[in-house]
Amino acid sequence: MTCTALGTAGGQVTAYQSAPTSAILTGVPAGCVRGPFTVKVTGLGISSVTWSLDSKRIRGASVRPGDQYAARIRLSPGRHQLTVKVVFQAYSHTRARVFRRVAVRCPAIH
């Protein structure tokens, strides 16, 4: 969603456009995961995405610069906290949105 506001500046009408306030994080599996998986974040006007798993930074990649980013994740057994920080850019204003999801790797089978 993009919001636009109109205002006056020195007698002229000026349009101000804000960054989107939302994005969608997909690919976080429910239940346990038996192998690596890919998570994606999509939205309009994204300037950067930072991925971390259990507070450790992991590498992501730009799929389509500005609107889609992805990371490939491998988990050890147990529960893990995935945090994705998305920064939107609109003119000189920057807005961040943080997603926190729990991903679960199936227990090791002996």
Gaussian input, Z-matrix of N, CA and C with variables (Angstrom, degrees):
# hf/3-21g

backbone

0 1
 N
 C     1     B1
 C     2     B2     1     A1
 N     3     B3     2     A2     1     D1
 C     4     B4     3     A3     2     D2
 C     5     B5     4     A4     3     D3
 N     6     B6     5     A5     4     D4
 C     7     B7     6     A6     5     D5
 C     8     B8     7     A7     6     D6
 N     9     B9     8     A8     7     D7
 C    10    B10     9     A9     8     D8
 C    11    B11    10    A10     9     D9
 N    12    B12    11    A11    10    D10
 C    13    B13    12    A12    11    D11
 C    14    B14    13    A13    12    D12
 N    15    B15    14    A14    13    D13
 C    16    B16    15    A15    14    D14
 C    17    B17    16    A16    15    D15
 N    18    B18    17    A17    16    D16
 C    19    B19    18    A18    17    D17
 C    20    B20    19    A19    18    D18
 N    21    B21    20    A20    19    D19
 C    22    B22    21    A21    20    D20
 C    23    B23    22    A22    21    D21
 N    24    B24    23    A23    22    D22
 C    25    B25    24    A24    23    D23
 C    26    B26    25    A25    24    D24
 N    27    B27    26    A26    25    D25
 C    28    B28    27    A27    26    D26
 C    29    B29    28    A28    27    D27
 N    30    B30    29    A29    28    D28
 C    31    B31    30    A30    29    D29
 C    32    B32    31    A31    30    D30
 N    33    B33    32    A32    31    D31
 C    34    B34    33    A33    32    D32
 C    35    B35    34    A34    33    D33
 N    36    B36    35    A35    34    D34
 C    37    B37    36    A36    35    D35
 C    38    B38    37    A37    36    D36
 N    39    B39    38    A38    37    D37
 C    40    B40    39    A39    38    D38
 C    41    B41    40    A40    39    D39
 N    42    B42    41    A41    40    D40
 C    43    B43    42    A42    41    D41
 C    44    B44    43    A43    42    D42
 N    45    B45    44    A44    43    D43
 C    46    B46    45    A45    44    D44
 C    47    B47    46    A46    45    D45
 N    48    B48    47    A47    46    D46
 C    49    B49    48    A48    47    D47
 C    50    B50    49    A49    48    D48
 N    51    B51    50    A50    49    D49
 C    52    B52    51    A51    50    D50
 C    53    B53    52    A52    51    D51
 N    54    B54    53    A53    52    D52
 C    55    B55    54    A54    53    D53
 C    56    B56    55    A55    54    D54
 N    57    B57    56    A56    55    D55
 C    58    B58    57    A57    56    D56
 C    59    B59    58    A58    57    D57
 N    60    B60    59    A59    58    D58
 C    61    B61    60    A60    59    D59
 C    62    B62    61    A61    60    D60
 N    63    B63    62    A62    61    D61
 C    64    B64    63    A63    62    D62
 C    65    B65    64    A64    63    D63
 N    66    B66    65    A65    64    D64
 C    67    B67    66    A66    65    D65
 C    68    B68    67    A67    66    D66
 N    69    B69    68    A68    67    D67
 C    70    B70    69    A69    68    D68
 C    71    B71    70    A70    69    D69
 N    72    B72    71    A71    70    D70
 C    73    B73    72    A72    71    D71
 C    74    B74    73    A73    72    D72
 N    75    B75    74    A74    73    D73
 C    76    B76    75    A75    74    D74
 C    77    B77    76    A76    75    D75
 N    78    B78    77    A77    76    D76
 C    79    B79    78    A78    77    D77
 C    80    B80    79    A79    78    D78
 N    81    B81    80    A80    79    D79
 C    82    B82    81    A81    80    D80
 C    83    B83    82    A82    81    D81
 N    84    B84    83    A83    82    D82
 C    85    B85    84    A84    83    D83
 C    86    B86    85    A85    84    D84
 N    87    B87    86    A86    85    D85
 C    88    B88    87    A87    86    D86
 C    89    B89    88    A88    87    D87
 N    90    B90    89    A89    88    D88
 C    91    B91    90    A90    89    D89
 C    92    B92    91    A91    90    D90
 N    93    B93    92    A92    91    D91
 C    94    B94    93    A93    92    D92
 C    95    B95    94    A94    93    D93
 N    96    B96    95    A95    94    D94
 C    97    B97    96    A96    95    D95
 C    98    B98    97    A97    96    D96
 N    99    B99    98    A98    97    D97
 C   100   B100    99    A99    98    D98
 C   101   B101   100   A100    99    D99
 N   102   B102   101   A101   100   D100
 C   103   B103   102   A102   101   D101
 C   104   B104   103   A103   102   D102
 N   105   B105   104   A104   103   D103
 C   106   B106   105   A105   104   D104
 C   107   B107   106   A106   105   D105
 N   108   B108   107   A107   106   D106
 C   109   B109   108   A108   107   D107
 C   110   B110   109   A109   108   D108
 N   111   B111   110   A110   109   D109
 C   112   B112   111   A111   110   D110
 C   113   B113   112   A112   111   D111
 N   114   B114   113   A113   112   D112
 C   115   B115   114   A114   113   D113
 C   116   B116   115   A115   114   D114
 N   117   B117   116   A116   115   D115
 C   118   B118   117   A117   116   D116
 C   119   B119   118   A118   117   D117
 N   120   B120   119   A119   118   D118
 C   121   B121   120   A120   119   D119
 C   122   B122   121   A121   120   D120
 N   123   B123   122   A122   121   D121
 C   124   B124   123   A123   122   D122
 C   125   B125   124   A124   123   D123
 N   126   B126   125   A125   124   D124
 C   127   B127   126   A126   125   D125
 C   128   B128   127   A127   126   D126
 N   129   B129   128   A128   127   D127
 C   130   B130   129   A129   128   D128
 C   131   B131   130   A130   129   D129
 N   132   B132   131   A131   130   D130
 C   133   B133   132   A132   131   D131
 C   134   B134   133   A133   132   D132
 N   135   B135   134   A134   133   D133
 C   136   B136   135   A135   134   D134
 C   137   B137   136   A136   135   D135
 N   138   B138   137   A137   136   D136
 C   139   B139   138   A138   137   D137
 C   140   B140   139   A139   138   D138
 N   141   B141   140   A140   139   D139
 C   142   B142   141   A141   140   D140
 C   143   B143   142   A142   141   D141
 N   144   B144   143   A143   142   D142
 C   145   B145   144   A144   143   D143
 C   146   B146   145   A145   144   D144
 N   147   B147   146   A146   145   D145
 C   148   B148   147   A147   146   D146
 C   149   B149   148   A148   147   D147
 N   150   B150   149   A149   148   D148
 C   151   B151   150   A150   149   D149
 C   152   B152   151   A151   150   D150
 N   153   B153   152   A152   151   D151
 C   154   B154   153   A153   152   D152
 C   155   B155   154   A154   153   D153
 N   156   B156   155   A155   154   D154
 C   157   B157   156   A156   155   D155
 C   158   B158   157   A157   156   D156
 N   159   B159   158   A158   157   D157
 C   160   B160   159   A159   158   D158
 C   161   B161   160   A160   159   D159
 N   162   B162   161   A161   160   D160
 C   163   B163   162   A162   161   D161
 C   164   B164   163   A163   162   D162
 N   165   B165   164   A164   163   D163
 C   166   B166   165   A165   164   D164
 C   167   B167   166   A166   165   D165
 N   168   B168   167   A167   166   D166
 C   169   B169   168   A168   167   D167
 C   170   B170   169   A169   168   D168
 N   171   B171   170   A170   169   D169
 C   172   B172   171   A171   170   D170
 C   173   B173   172   A172   171   D171
 N   174   B174   173   A173   172   D172
 C   175   B175   174   A174   173   D173
 C   176   B176   175   A175   174   D174
 N   177   B177   176   A176   175   D175
 C   178   B178   177   A177   176   D176
 C   179   B179   178   A178   177   D177
 N   180   B180   179   A179   178   D178
 C   181   B181   180   A180   179   D179
 C   182   B182   181   A181   180   D180
 N   183   B183   182   A182   181   D181
 C   184   B184   183   A183   182   D182
 C   185   B185   184   A184   183   D183
 N   186   B186   185   A185   184   D184
 C   187   B187   186   A186   185   D185
 C   188   B188   187   A187   186   D186
 N   189   B189   188   A188   187   D187
 C   190   B190   189   A189   188   D188
 C   191   B191   190   A190   189   D189
 N   192   B192   191   A191   190   D190
 C   193   B193   192   A192   191   D191
 C   194   B194   193   A193   192   D192
 N   195   B195   194   A194   193   D193
 C   196   B196   195   A195   194   D194
 C   197   B197   196   A196   195   D195
 N   198   B198   197   A197   196   D196
 C   199   B199   198   A198   197   D197
 C   200   B200   199   A199   198   D198
 N   201   B201   200   A200   199   D199
 C   202   B202   201   A201   200   D200
 C   203   B203   202   A202   201   D201
 N   204   B204   203   A203   202   D202
 C   205   B205   204   A204   203   D203
 C   206   B206   205   A205   204   D204
 N   207   B207   206   A206   205   D205
 C   208   B208   207   A207   206   D206
 C   209   B209   208   A208   207   D207
 N   210   B210   209   A209   208   D208
 C   211   B211   210   A210   209   D209
 C   212   B212   211   A211   210   D210
 N   213   B213   212   A212   211   D211
 C   214   B214   213   A213   212   D212
 C   215   B215   214   A214   213   D213
 N   216   B216   215   A215   214   D214
 C   217   B217   216   A216   215   D215
 C   218   B218   217   A217   216   D216
 N   219   B219   218   A218   217   D217
 C   220   B220   219   A219   218   D218
 C   221   B221   220   A220   219   D219
 N   222   B222   221   A221   220   D220
 C   223   B223   222   A222   221   D221
 C   224   B224   223   A223   222   D222
 N   225   B225   224   A224   223   D223
 C   226   B226   225   A225   224   D224
 C   227   B227   226   A226   225   D225
 N   228   B228   227   A227   226   D226
 C   229   B229   228   A228   227   D227
 C   230   B230   229   A229   228   D228
 N   231   B231   230   A230   229   D229
 C   232   B232   231   A231   230   D230
 C   233   B233   232   A232   231   D231
 N   234   B234   233   A233   232   D232
 C   235   B235   234   A234   233   D233
 C   236   B236   235   A235   234   D234
 N   237   B237   236   A236   235   D235
 C   238   B238   237   A237   236   D236
 C   239   B239   238   A238   237   D237
 N   240   B240   239   A239   238   D238
 C   241   B241   240   A240   239   D239
 C   242   B242   241   A241   240   D240
 N   243   B243   242   A242   241   D241
 C   244   B244   243   A243   242   D242
 C   245   B245   244   A244   243   D243
 N   246   B246   245   A245   244   D244
 C   247   B247   246   A246   245   D245
 C   248   B248   247   A247   246   D246
 N   249   B249   248   A248   247   D247
 C   250   B250   249   A249   248   D248
 C   251   B251   250   A250   249   D249
 N   252   B252   251   A251   250   D250
 C   253   B253   252   A252   251   D251
 C   254   B254   253   A253   252   D252
 N   255   B255   254   A254   253   D253
 C   256   B256   255   A255   254   D254
 C   257   B257   256   A256   255   D255
 N   258   B258   257   A257   256   D256
 C   259   B259   258   A258   257   D257
 C   260   B260   259   A259   258   D258
 N   261   B261   260   A260   259   D259
 C   262   B262   261   A261   260   D260
 C   263   B263   262   A262   261   D261
 N   264   B264   263   A263   262   D262
 C   265   B265   264   A264   263   D263
 C   266   B266   265   A265   264   D264
 N   267   B267   266   A266   265   D265
 C   268   B268   267   A267   266   D266
 C   269   B269   268   A268   267   D267
 N   270   B270   269   A269   268   D268
 C   271   B271   270   A270   269   D269
 C   272   B272   271   A271   270   D270
 N   273   B273   272   A272   271   D271
 C   274   B274   273   A273   272   D272
 C   275   B275   274   A274   273   D273
 N   276   B276   275   A275   274   D274
 C   277   B277   276   A276   275   D275
 C   278   B278   277   A277   276   D276
 N   279   B279   278   A278   277   D277
 C   280   B280   279   A279   278   D278
 C   281   B281   280   A280   279   D279
 N   282   B282   281   A281   280   D280
 C   283   B283   282   A282   281   D281
 C   284   B284   283   A283   282   D282
 N   285   B285   284   A284   283   D283
 C   286   B286   285   A285   284   D284
 C   287   B287   286   A286   285   D285
 N   288   B288   287   A287   286   D286
 C   289   B289   288   A288   287   D287
 C   290   B290   289   A289   288   D288
 N   291   B291   290   A290   289   D289
 C   292   B292   291   A291   290   D290
 C   293   B293   292   A292   291   D291
 N   294   B294   293   A293   292   D292
 C   295   B295   294   A294   293   D293
 C   296   B296   295   A295   294   D294
 N   297   B297   296   A296   295   D295
 C   298   B298   297   A297   296   D296
 C   299   B299   298   A298   297   D297
 N   300   B300   299   A299   298   D298
 C   301   B301   300   A300   299   D299
 C   302   B302   301   A301   300   D300
 N   303   B303   302   A302   301   D301
 C   304   B304   303   A303   302   D302
 C   305   B305   304   A304   303   D303
 N   306   B306   305   A305   304   D304
 C   307   B307   306   A306   305   D305
 C   308   B308   307   A307   306   D306
 N   309   B309   308   A308   307   D307
 C   310   B310   309   A309   308   D308
 C   311   B311   310   A310   309   D309
 N   312   B312   311   A311   310   D310
 C   313   B313   312   A312   311   D311
 C   314   B314   313   A313   312   D312
 N   315   B315   314   A314   313   D313
 C   316   B316   315   A315   314   D314
 C   317   B317   316   A316   315   D315
 N   318   B318   317   A317   316   D316
 C   319   B319   318   A318   317   D317
 C   320   B320   319   A319   318   D318
 N   321   B321   320   A320   319   D319
 C   322   B322   321   A321   320   D320
 C   323   B323   322   A322   321   D321
 N   324   B324   323   A323   322   D322
 C   325   B325   324   A324   323   D323
 C   326   B326   325   A325   324   D324
 N   327   B327   326   A326   325   D325
 C   328   B328   327   A327   326   D326
 C   329   B329   328   A328   327   D327

   B1=1.4432
   B2=1.5038
   B3=1.3285
   B4=1.4487
   B5=1.5124
   B6=1.3159
   B7=1.4617
   B8=1.5184
   B9=1.3017
   B10=1.4543
   B11=1.5169
   B12=1.3331
   B13=1.4634
   B14=1.5228
   B15=1.3129
   B16=1.4622
   B17=1.5126
   B18=1.3281
   B19=1.4594
   B20=1.5127
   B21=1.3257
   B22=1.4643
   B23=1.5137
   B24=1.3105
   B25=1.4626
   B26=1.5228
   B27=1.3242
   B28=1.4615
   B29=1.5127
   B30=1.3298
   B31=1.4590
   B32=1.5110
   B33=1.3308
   B34=1.4645
   B35=1.5273
   B36=1.3152
   B37=1.4598
   B38=1.5269
   B39=1.3228
   B40=1.4571
   B41=1.5121
   B42=1.3219
   B43=1.4722
   B44=1.5203
   B45=1.3154
   B46=1.4530
   B47=1.5225
   B48=1.3043
   B49=1.4527
   B50=1.5203
   B51=1.3119
   B52=1.4616
   B53=1.5180
   B54=1.3198
   B55=1.4616
   B56=1.5162
   B57=1.3184
   B58=1.4542
   B59=1.5262
   B60=1.2981
   B61=1.4590
   B62=1.5183
   B63=1.3295
   B64=1.4566
   B65=1.5152
   B66=1.3119
   B67=1.4627
   B68=1.5184
   B69=1.3138
   B70=1.4624
   B71=1.5228
   B72=1.3216
   B73=1.4534
   B74=1.5264
   B75=1.3319
   B76=1.4579
   B77=1.5212
   B78=1.3129
   B79=1.4570
   B80=1.5094
   B81=1.3514
   B82=1.4624
   B83=1.5199
   B84=1.3336
   B85=1.4538
   B86=1.5256
   B87=1.3068
   B88=1.4645
   B89=1.5096
   B90=1.3024
   B91=1.4573
   B92=1.5125
   B93=1.3107
   B94=1.4635
   B95=1.5267
   B96=1.3154
   B97=1.4614
   B98=1.5170
   B99=1.3131
   B100=1.4689
   B101=1.5251
   B102=1.3211
   B103=1.4647
   B104=1.5181
   B105=1.3260
   B106=1.4593
   B107=1.5348
   B108=1.3103
   B109=1.4610
   B110=1.5253
   B111=1.3231
   B112=1.4609
   B113=1.5133
   B114=1.3272
   B115=1.4612
   B116=1.5255
   B117=1.3304
   B118=1.4606
   B119=1.5118
   B120=1.3212
   B121=1.4540
   B122=1.5286
   B123=1.3315
   B124=1.4563
   B125=1.5187
   B126=1.2987
   B127=1.4554
   B128=1.5154
   B129=1.3186
   B130=1.4598
   B131=1.5257
   B132=1.3219
   B133=1.4547
   B134=1.5131
   B135=1.3284
   B136=1.4674
   B137=1.5260
   B138=1.3302
   B139=1.4661
   B140=1.5284
   B141=1.3461
   B142=1.4618
   B143=1.5224
   B144=1.3369
   B145=1.4586
   B146=1.5238
   B147=1.3311
   B148=1.4615
   B149=1.5179
   B150=1.3282
   B151=1.4669
   B152=1.5131
   B153=1.3324
   B154=1.4672
   B155=1.5275
   B156=1.3170
   B157=1.4593
   B158=1.5144
   B159=1.3373
   B160=1.4628
   B161=1.5308
   B162=1.3149
   B163=1.4736
   B164=1.5243
   B165=1.3324
   B166=1.4636
   B167=1.5162
   B168=1.3112
   B169=1.4587
   B170=1.5227
   B171=1.3331
   B172=1.4608
   B173=1.5259
   B174=1.3174
   B175=1.4504
   B176=1.5243
   B177=1.3175
   B178=1.4549
   B179=1.5117
   B180=1.3071
   B181=1.4577
   B182=1.5207
   B183=1.3166
   B184=1.4495
   B185=1.5233
   B186=1.3259
   B187=1.4610
   B188=1.5316
   B189=1.3210
   B190=1.4654
   B191=1.5249
   B192=1.3437
   B193=1.4507
   B194=1.5306
   B195=1.3390
   B196=1.4539
   B197=1.5101
   B198=1.3609
   B199=1.4685
   B200=1.5220
   B201=1.3382
   B202=1.4634
   B203=1.5306
   B204=1.3392
   B205=1.4595
   B206=1.5200
   B207=1.3368
   B208=1.4643
   B209=1.5172
   B210=1.3248
   B211=1.4631
   B212=1.5170
   B213=1.3249
   B214=1.4684
   B215=1.5219
   B216=1.3240
   B217=1.4645
   B218=1.5231
   B219=1.3364
   B220=1.4698
   B221=1.5171
   B222=1.3146
   B223=1.4548
   B224=1.5139
   B225=1.3117
   B226=1.4663
   B227=1.5257
   B228=1.3281
   B229=1.4666
   B230=1.5320
   B231=1.3163
   B232=1.4623
   B233=1.5208
   B234=1.3380
   B235=1.4622
   B236=1.5242
   B237=1.3272
   B238=1.4563
   B239=1.5223
   B240=1.3277
   B241=1.4619
   B242=1.5276
   B243=1.3276
   B244=1.4588
   B245=1.5238
   B246=1.3196
   B247=1.4606
   B248=1.5231
   B249=1.3171
   B250=1.4594
   B251=1.5273
   B252=1.3276
   B253=1.4630
   B254=1.5290
   B255=1.3205
   B256=1.4562
   B257=1.5273
   B258=1.3228
   B259=1.4604
   B260=1.5216
   B261=1.3278
   B262=1.4653
   B263=1.5177
   B264=1.3148
   B265=1.4565
   B266=1.5176
   B267=1.3032
   B268=1.4635
   B269=1.5215
   B270=1.3088
   B271=1.4564
   B272=1.5235
   B273=1.3289
   B274=1.4597
   B275=1.5262
   B276=1.3295
   B277=1.4595
   B278=1.5283
   B279=1.3167
   B280=1.4562
   B281=1.5226
   B282=1.3164
   B283=1.4666
   B284=1.5191
   B285=1.3030
   B286=1.4674
   B287=1.5131
   B288=1.3079
   B289=1.4636
   B290=1.5132
   B291=1.3131
   B292=1.4543
   B293=1.5219
   B294=1.3393
   B295=1.4651
   B296=1.5211
   B297=1.3185
   B298=1.4640
   B299=1.5282
   B300=1.3034
   B301=1.4554
   B302=1.5226
   B303=1.3092
   B304=1.4609
   B305=1.5232
   B306=1.3159
   B307=1.4594
   B308=1.5264
   B309=1.3115
   B310=1.4660
   B311=1.5196
   B312=1.3207
   B313=1.4639
   B314=1.5207
   B315=1.3194
   B316=1.4641
   B317=1.5323
   B318=1.3164
   B319=1.4756
   B320=1.5335
   B321=1.3043
   B322=1.4700
   B323=1.5163
   B324=1.3297
   B325=1.4688
   B326=1.5264
   B327=1.3206
   B328=1.4759
   B329=1.5058
   A1=108.32
   A2=117.34
   A3=122.24
   A4=108.35
   A5=116.19
   A6=120.42
   A7=109.76
   A8=116.86
   A9=122.03
   A10=108.61
   A11=116.01
   A12=120.78
   A13=108.89
   A14=116.96
   A15=121.75
   A16=109.18
   A17=115.85
   A18=120.57
   A19=109.23
   A20=116.08
   A21=119.48
   A22=109.56
   A23=115.29
   A24=122.49
   A25=107.22
   A26=116.12
   A27=119.32
   A28=112.78
   A29=117.26
   A30=120.16
   A31=114.22
   A32=118.02
   A33=121.18
   A34=109.36
   A35=116.25
   A36=120.21
   A37=108.06
   A38=115.29
   A39=121.00
   A40=109.56
   A41=116.74
   A42=121.32
   A43=108.61
   A44=116.34
   A45=122.72
   A46=107.90
   A47=115.82
   A48=119.59
   A49=108.81
   A50=116.69
   A51=119.82
   A52=110.63
   A53=114.98
   A54=119.79
   A55=109.63
   A56=117.65
   A57=119.54
   A58=109.63
   A59=116.92
   A60=120.20
   A61=111.61
   A62=116.11
   A63=117.19
   A64=111.46
   A65=114.45
   A66=122.30
   A67=105.39
   A68=115.97
   A69=120.73
   A70=108.91
   A71=115.94
   A72=121.78
   A73=107.33
   A74=116.93
   A75=121.02
   A76=110.40
   A77=115.27
   A78=121.16
   A79=114.62
   A80=118.20
   A81=119.57
   A82=107.43
   A83=117.65
   A84=120.48
   A85=113.47
   A86=114.52
   A87=120.82
   A88=107.66
   A89=116.89
   A90=119.61
   A91=111.02
   A92=116.41
   A93=118.81
   A94=111.13
   A95=114.69
   A96=122.90
   A97=108.38
   A98=117.22
   A99=120.92
   A100=112.87
   A101=118.92
   A102=120.68
   A103=110.74
   A104=117.60
   A105=120.69
   A106=110.42
   A107=116.92
   A108=120.74
   A109=109.42
   A110=115.81
   A111=122.02
   A112=109.54
   A113=116.51
   A114=121.17
   A115=107.82
   A116=115.58
   A117=120.77
   A118=110.04
   A119=115.80
   A120=121.19
   A121=106.61
   A122=116.33
   A123=121.16
   A124=109.78
   A125=116.15
   A126=123.07
   A127=108.54
   A128=117.70
   A129=121.15
   A130=110.56
   A131=116.67
   A132=121.04
   A133=114.85
   A134=117.94
   A135=120.71
   A136=108.58
   A137=115.57
   A138=118.56
   A139=111.85
   A140=117.53
   A141=119.09
   A142=110.44
   A143=114.60
   A144=121.77
   A145=107.23
   A146=116.29
   A147=122.09
   A148=108.21
   A149=116.11
   A150=122.44
   A151=109.31
   A152=116.87
   A153=119.53
   A154=109.26
   A155=114.25
   A156=121.61
   A157=106.64
   A158=116.20
   A159=121.70
   A160=110.87
   A161=116.12
   A162=124.99
   A163=114.00
   A164=118.44
   A165=121.38
   A166=108.10
   A167=115.81
   A168=120.11
   A169=111.38
   A170=115.43
   A171=120.94
   A172=108.14
   A173=116.05
   A174=120.45
   A175=111.28
   A176=115.41
   A177=122.44
   A178=108.64
   A179=116.68
   A180=120.69
   A181=109.97
   A182=115.35
   A183=121.07
   A184=108.41
   A185=116.88
   A186=121.48
   A187=108.05
   A188=116.08
   A189=123.33
   A190=106.14
   A191=118.30
   A192=120.83
   A193=111.34
   A194=115.25
   A195=120.57
   A196=114.85
   A197=117.74
   A198=116.45
   A199=117.09
   A200=120.70
   A201=118.99
   A202=110.85
   A203=114.36
   A204=122.19
   A205=108.36
   A206=116.96
   A207=120.09
   A208=110.53
   A209=115.31
   A210=122.21
   A211=108.17
   A212=115.78
   A213=122.63
   A214=107.19
   A215=116.72
   A216=120.65
   A217=110.98
   A218=115.02
   A219=122.93
   A220=106.43
   A221=116.69
   A222=121.29
   A223=111.64
   A224=116.07
   A225=121.13
   A226=106.55
   A227=119.35
   A228=119.95
   A229=111.41
   A230=116.19
   A231=120.82
   A232=112.38
   A233=115.14
   A234=122.13
   A235=109.54
   A236=116.19
   A237=121.47
   A238=109.95
   A239=115.82
   A240=121.80
   A241=108.63
   A242=115.65
   A243=121.79
   A244=107.90
   A245=117.16
   A246=121.88
   A247=108.73
   A248=115.78
   A249=121.65
   A250=107.46
   A251=116.28
   A252=121.03
   A253=108.25
   A254=115.53
   A255=121.96
   A256=108.31
   A257=116.98
   A258=121.45
   A259=108.17
   A260=115.66
   A261=122.23
   A262=109.06
   A263=116.81
   A264=121.06
   A265=109.79
   A266=116.65
   A267=121.89
   A268=107.14
   A269=115.82
   A270=121.04
   A271=108.89
   A272=118.91
   A273=119.64
   A274=111.92
   A275=117.14
   A276=120.17
   A277=109.90
   A278=116.40
   A279=121.40
   A280=108.51
   A281=115.55
   A282=120.50
   A283=108.47
   A284=115.87
   A285=120.12
   A286=110.17
   A287=115.08
   A288=121.21
   A289=106.91
   A290=117.14
   A291=120.82
   A292=109.57
   A293=115.28
   A294=122.30
   A295=107.54
   A296=116.78
   A297=120.70
   A298=107.13
   A299=116.09
   A300=121.15
   A301=109.11
   A302=115.63
   A303=120.47
   A304=108.20
   A305=116.14
   A306=122.07
   A307=106.99
   A308=117.06
   A309=121.10
   A310=109.76
   A311=115.42
   A312=121.13
   A313=106.76
   A314=117.07
   A315=121.22
   A316=110.16
   A317=117.78
   A318=120.04
   A319=110.36
   A320=114.24
   A321=119.82
   A322=109.91
   A323=116.75
   A324=121.63
   A325=108.35
   A326=116.38
   A327=120.93
   A328=110.19
   D1=132.68
   D2=177.61
   D3=-120.38
   D4=133.34
   D5=-178.91
   D6=-107.13
   D7=142.11
   D8=177.14
   D9=-125.86
   D10=134.58
   D11=178.18
   D12=-123.66
   D13=143.10
   D14=177.71
   D15=-107.86
   D16=139.95
   D17=177.32
   D18=-152.02
   D19=171.98
   D20=-179.76
   D21=-104.50
   D22=143.80
   D23=177.31
   D24=-139.32
   D25=102.22
   D26=179.65
   D27=64.91
   D28=35.06
   D29=178.40
   D30=87.12
   D31=-7.68
   D32=178.93
   D33=-103.01
   D34=149.44
   D35=176.53
   D36=-84.73
   D37=127.82
   D38=-178.07
   D39=-121.05
   D40=137.93
   D41=177.67
   D42=-102.19
   D43=132.76
   D44=176.25
   D45=-115.52
   D46=128.01
   D47=-179.25
   D48=-113.94
   D49=128.40
   D50=-179.70
   D51=-94.87
   D52=162.85
   D53=176.94
   D54=-71.05
   D55=153.96
   D56=173.96
   D57=-57.65
   D58=147.17
   D59=-179.07
   D60=-101.51
   D61=4.33
   D62=-178.86
   D63=-143.52
   D64=160.12
   D65=173.94
   D66=-150.30
   D67=168.81
   D68=-178.20
   D69=-119.22
   D70=129.16
   D71=175.59
   D72=-103.92
   D73=123.77
   D74=-178.60
   D75=-125.70
   D76=162.28
   D77=174.14
   D78=92.59
   D79=4.90
   D80=176.69
   D81=-85.19
   D82=111.94
   D83=-172.88
   D84=-70.80
   D85=151.70
   D86=172.37
   D87=-93.56
   D88=147.17
   D89=-178.71
   D90=75.05
   D91=-156.75
   D92=-176.39
   D93=-93.55
   D94=153.98
   D95=-176.39
   D96=-113.66
   D97=129.38
   D98=-178.01
   D99=-92.99
   D100=-13.16
   D101=-179.45
   D102=-150.86
   D103=-177.41
   D104=178.81
   D105=-62.79
   D106=153.92
   D107=178.31
   D108=-142.98
   D109=162.64
   D110=-179.32
   D111=-111.42
   D112=131.90
   D113=174.14
   D114=-111.40
   D115=145.58
   D116=-179.51
   D117=-128.88
   D118=148.38
   D119=171.69
   D120=-124.77
   D121=132.31
   D122=179.88
   D123=-128.26
   D124=148.31
   D125=178.08
   D126=175.11
   D127=168.52
   D128=-179.43
   D129=-95.85
   D130=141.05
   D131=175.21
   D132=73.68
   D133=29.97
   D134=179.53
   D135=-78.85
   D136=130.44
   D137=177.35
   D138=-100.92
   D139=-27.90
   D140=176.93
   D141=-160.90
   D142=155.90
   D143=177.03
   D144=-135.47
   D145=131.68
   D146=177.60
   D147=-119.42
   D148=127.35
   D149=-178.09
   D150=-108.73
   D151=138.67
   D152=172.14
   D153=-144.73
   D154=145.12
   D155=178.85
   D156=-122.98
   D157=118.58
   D158=-177.19
   D159=53.97
   D160=43.85
   D161=177.92
   D162=68.84
   D163=9.66
   D164=175.79
   D165=-109.62
   D166=129.63
   D167=-177.01
   D168=-66.52
   D169=137.39
   D170=175.46
   D171=-122.21
   D172=159.41
   D173=-175.21
   D174=-85.73
   D175=134.97
   D176=173.97
   D177=-121.58
   D178=175.39
   D179=-178.86
   D180=-140.02
   D181=154.03
   D182=175.35
   D183=-84.13
   D184=123.54
   D185=176.21
   D186=-88.07
   D187=-49.99
   D188=171.90
   D189=-134.58
   D190=106.42
   D191=-176.85
   D192=-51.45
   D193=132.17
   D194=178.11
   D195=96.13
   D196=-21.04
   D197=-179.17
   D198=-146.05
   D199=-9.54
   D200=176.04
   D201=-149.60
   D202=131.47
   D203=-179.35
   D204=-135.04
   D205=153.89
   D206=-177.12
   D207=-144.91
   D208=156.70
   D209=174.15
   D210=-140.83
   D211=142.54
   D212=176.60
   D213=-98.70
   D214=129.62
   D215=-172.20
   D216=-124.61
   D217=135.77
   D218=172.40
   D219=-118.06
   D220=134.67
   D221=-178.19
   D222=-116.80
   D223=145.94
   D224=167.81
   D225=-85.86
   D226=166.07
   D227=178.93
   D228=-56.03
   D229=147.05
   D230=177.75
   D231=113.84
   D232=-172.95
   D233=-179.23
   D234=-96.54
   D235=142.27
   D236=-177.92
   D237=-135.00
   D238=146.20
   D239=177.87
   D240=-100.98
   D241=118.12
   D242=177.08
   D243=-101.22
   D244=125.60
   D245=178.35
   D246=-121.16
   D247=128.70
   D248=179.73
   D249=-124.08
   D250=116.80
   D251=178.53
   D252=-102.38
   D253=120.54
   D254=-178.17
   D255=-111.41
   D256=125.98
   D257=178.46
   D258=-110.23
   D259=126.55
   D260=177.44
   D261=-100.43
   D262=143.84
   D263=179.98
   D264=-118.68
   D265=128.20
   D266=174.25
   D267=-141.47
   D268=109.56
   D269=-176.47
   D270=53.70
   D271=-123.58
   D272=-178.94
   D273=-97.85
   D274=4.87
   D275=-177.95
   D276=-99.78
   D277=135.14
   D278=178.55
   D279=-120.50
   D280=134.99
   D281=177.42
   D282=-127.29
   D283=140.36
   D284=179.46
   D285=-116.61
   D286=145.95
   D287=173.23
   D288=-130.42
   D289=134.57
   D290=-177.83
   D291=-116.30
   D292=128.31
   D293=174.59
   D294=-102.84
   D295=136.61
   D296=173.45
   D297=-127.82
   D298=121.53
   D299=-179.32
   D300=-132.00
   D301=153.72
   D302=176.10
   D303=-103.31
   D304=128.37
   D305=175.46
   D306=-113.81
   D307=144.94
   D308=-175.86
   D309=-125.01
   D310=130.13
   D311=174.30
   D312=-100.34
   D313=136.55
   D314=-179.88
   D315=-58.03
   D316=145.26
   D317=177.29
   D318=-59.93
   D319=150.20
   D320=178.14
   D321=-62.91
   D322=140.53
   D323=178.21
   D324=-101.63
   D325=126.93
   D326=-178.13
   D327=-106.30

